[in-house]
């Protein structure tokens, strides 16, 4: 029997290890992609990540340089001889796996290939730690000449600033710490809940913890001069809102966040996370990105596009809490969010109302300086043709009248409530030769 097994192995080119008469496959490399139909080399195979711990050192005076130290806790899903992480642009200085130095090489656009000192067995938990520095990747975007930075976007933004299994099918909890020079008015905003900043030797460290698993593209960081307001919802959920210079006009709309979340909860169930809020920029184009627990609005929130807030908050249920398994499933998040802003926009008109949040204490006012949001392609703002259709099938109200009962099932777009969709971006780029792109979705991949 053993001779027959050995002959079969030689004939097929397989490498087998015989232990007590049993044939066992030798450890093999994990795949260099998750096999997504649209972006086949995004993500990797052979392991699953449960947590990321990302530490960054950044100086706005050197906007094209970043120093990082990232650790990822993972479990091998096969016997691994080596595995990949995704990292774009940055120079890797060292890698350890399970505390031991590991060999590594960088190939292609974003593949960090790691060979541990000892193979990893299926089911084995391990920590991989990567130290790196240099010029970050595409999605680490300098916002102005003062060195403000915005890093967020889809479909694969995370690998621009930390090593990651960069595919939404592998969600993990996330901790971020950013150390920078202590400058008046500057702040760092990320996912989850903040810890009090720590100042030492003229440098300040901002920390954020996301205890709910998050898809890598929904992690983000904003480093800018901001006014930060904190408060809470009626159930005690903390709210953190940040406004860059010139964006304070959006505050009356964001102060209606409890109203928005209440409306969405009445349709989709309890708010799925333990923190809420948003990051706002000046501008009149509208649009946003559904960073988990803290959506970002790089084009501002003009009154006629108040439903951008409804749309991005709806993503907290569809897209964030429930993530797409493949990018070709993007309608599962975008279509639900578009439905929500259509319904919510008619029932929650963009008129300034009395804020319903608990009192918020503003952080020290940020210093003056130029700031501009990322370049975006403005959506058409032409008002739709007036319609005589009812707002929904549950009430007989004309289209220019808010719904009076029940959820909005069929929403018409009349000149009374123009709610054009947010802009899409011209900055997303594929990592493969796939001929199909998520840009076919209602709002498309967004890189604000």
Phi, psi and omega in degrees: 000317180296321179297321181294318178298315181297320180296320178297319180297317180294319183295325183265353181081009181281155176250120183240151173244127182262118179237114180052040177081005181251133180278125180232129180293139177288156177306145182227163180292145170286155181293153181269016176198157180276355178081023179296135182301328183267324181229074190298337181261003171287141182073182183208169180244167175099355181198166173229136180266139177252337183201143172242140174235106188249123176241124181240149172235121186220139176238117180303338178289345179233070190295341181262016181229137180219138174245133184221154176218104186241134174242139178233128175267129187216169175230131179288135178258003175204169172289118189250128170268330175200166180207167183244152163238162177259127178207127186247126169086317188287155181263122181279132180261321180200156177222137170234147175231123183055036176084355181252143177303140181235147174285150180207157173210154180248129181227157176061204181287326192204020183265119171257107185265122187241129177245107182291159181299325177232142178302152178260132181272151178304132181089354182282131174276142179207160174242128174251132182237131183234127172254137188204165176199173177121207183271120181294172182279190190305317188276359172275096192251125175285126186273330180202179184291348180275356177096011175296145185229141173235125179230099177192165177139169179234155013264350185213069183271331189299321183292354175286342185222353171205151179289135195201154167273090199273070175210140185296346180285347181243085182274150181209158172288166194210131173235134181232133173230126180239123177252132182210168176302142181282103182239137179302133175087347181275145178212165176235130180236135180221203180276151169084222187245135181274156168256157177302134178300150179243126180250131180208126176054044176077010179235146183240135178249124176256132182235141179225138181233126175249105183272356174263135178307137185227138173292145188301322183290345179268359170278150181196167177212139175237124178241112189195173171275115189221152165261124185250128177247136178239149179194205179202157174280175183299331180271007178095355178300123181292144178239129176233118177242140180232136182233121174283168183305129179090355184261003186297340179297341180279349186300318178302328179283317179292333177295346176270012181305316178303323178296316180296311182294326176296317178298313181293322179296327179291340180260320191247354183104179185305141175307129193277356187237175185255009176206161181211176178142202181187165176236129189236143177238160174287160177145167182234009182271339183074191182098161181196178177221136191275049175310134189299129181069347184212075179303153182244138183238083187288343180255017182076180178230079176296150185308320183288352178240034176304330183291351171303323178295318178298316182300308184292325177289328175299329177296338179298331173275309187249104182123319181262295177296311173256108186265158175287143176277332178219153181292340176288350177268018190300334179296336179298337175256316185289324182289321177295319181293322178293319175301317182295316181288334175294316179287310184293329180295324181283326182274338182235082186290155185279062174246141182295128179236170179294128181304138181251006176279163172293157182307137181247139180262116181289145173286169179306140182301140181284158180286161179285158179165162180284144177211138176221147179280170179299151178294128180227156177270111183298140174280158176297136179253013179295134181290140177295160178294133180304146182232148178266003181294151175293159179296320180206170182282353183265349178219159184261015182295143175293167187297335182272005182245139178297152175300144181250348180202146173069166179291147178286118183261316176236112184256131174263152179253103182250172179294346180288330181221072179293125180225068180296149179293159179292162182287153172260173187250151176261006187260350178292142177220145182283160175250014182214180178266013179305138184271349181253145181228149175300355179298349178282355178287167183305322180246343175080165176298133188247126172234080190306000000 
